[in-house]
């Protein structure tokens, strides 16, 4: 039973680390494209996206993703034996 719990924990930790890597990569991509984005935001066409809140929404969503990942990293998952003992 303990070996199975270890496998589950390893799998969960691996998935959490993959999510973190994805977010780190997204952050790096945004940093790389920062200068380009600055120039694009100065274009006349970009004004409508500023006005309609598209940029604010995108920034908010990236913040939400980051917050969710922090929550995932902080969650401690009870072992199966703990859950089984709750029934006793």
DAQUI-V88793 format. One record per residue. N is the residue number from 1. D_FIRST is the distance of its C-alpha to the first C-alpha in Angstrom with 2 decimals. Layout:
N;D_FIRST
N;D_FIRST
This chain:
1;0.00
2;3.80
3;5.46
4;5.21
5;6.45
6;8.80
7;10.03
8;10.79
9;12.51
10;14.37
11;15.51
12;16.74
13;18.46
14;20.06
15;21.43
16;22.79
17;24.47
18;25.98
19;27.43
20;28.85
21;30.40
22;31.97
23;33.50
24;34.74
25;36.35
26;37.96
27;39.32
28;40.78
29;42.34
30;43.94
31;45.32
32;46.79
33;48.39
34;49.63
35;53.18
36;53.42
37;52.20
38;54.82
39;57.52
40;56.28
41;56.31
42;59.98
43;60.88
44;62.71
45;60.09
46;57.38
47;59.29
48;58.23
49;54.54
50;55.20
51;57.05
52;54.60
53;51.62
54;49.73
55;49.26
56;48.18
57;45.64
58;44.19
59;43.97
60;42.32
61;39.68
62;38.86
63;38.51
64;36.19
65;33.96
66;33.87
67;33.06
68;30.18
69;28.64
70;29.09
71;27.33
72;24.37
73;24.15
74;24.30
75;21.62
76;18.55
77;15.66
78;13.71
79;9.97
80;8.34
81;8.25
82;11.83
83;12.79
84;11.68
85;13.71
86;16.61
87;17.23
88;17.83
